[in-house]
Amino acid sequence: MIHSYCETEGLEDSCSFCGASLNIKRPKLKEFVVLEDVEKPVNELACFHTYDLLVLLRLVRKARTKVYDLMLTFKKAGESPQIDQAMVNYREEQ
């Protein structure tokens, strides 16, 4: 057997060069990744393919940017005199 990462040949259970186990199941690409996958525990996320983790990271960053922009909008709106105090209090609670 040839180790696909370090190209070492003639291996049985583990690589003599890098120590990686050759009998573990390698992650496969998922058909799609959704933002709700972020809530999964770390041991489940460790089974995701690297590309799927990168897509998930992109989704999380996009959601974080959206929330940050919304927070800035509310902050600017809270400084204007047209907004009543109840709305400002509600925004700060959220």
Secondary structure in CASP SS format (residue, H / E / C, confidence):
PFRMAT SS
TARGET T0000
AUTHOR 0000-0000-0000
METHOD secondary structure of the structure
MODEL  1
M C 1.00
I C 1.00
H C 1.00
S C 1.00
Y C 1.00
C C 1.00
E C 1.00
T C 1.00
E C 1.00
G C 1.00
L C 1.00
E C 1.00
D C 1.00
S E 1.00
C C 1.00
S C 1.00
F C 1.00
C C 1.00
G C 1.00
A C 1.00
S E 1.00
L C 1.00
N C 1.00
I C 1.00
K C 1.00
R C 1.00
P C 1.00
K C 1.00
L C 1.00
K C 1.00
E C 1.00
F C 1.00
V C 1.00
V C 1.00
L H 1.00
E H 1.00
D H 1.00
V H 1.00
E H 1.00
K C 1.00
P C 1.00
V H 1.00
N H 1.00
E H 1.00
L H 1.00
A C 1.00
C C 1.00
F C 1.00
H C 1.00
T H 1.00
Y H 1.00
D H 1.00
L H 1.00
L H 1.00
V H 1.00
L H 1.00
L H 1.00
R H 1.00
L H 1.00
V H 1.00
R H 1.00
K H 1.00
A H 1.00
R H 1.00
T H 1.00
K H 1.00
V H 1.00
Y H 1.00
D H 1.00
L H 1.00
M H 1.00
L H 1.00
T H 1.00
F H 1.00
K H 1.00
K H 1.00
A H 1.00
G H 1.00
E H 1.00
S C 1.00
P C 1.00
Q C 1.00
I C 1.00
D C 1.00
Q H 1.00
A H 1.00
M H 1.00
V H 1.00
N H 1.00
Y H 1.00
R H 1.00
E H 1.00
E H 1.00
Q C 1.00
END
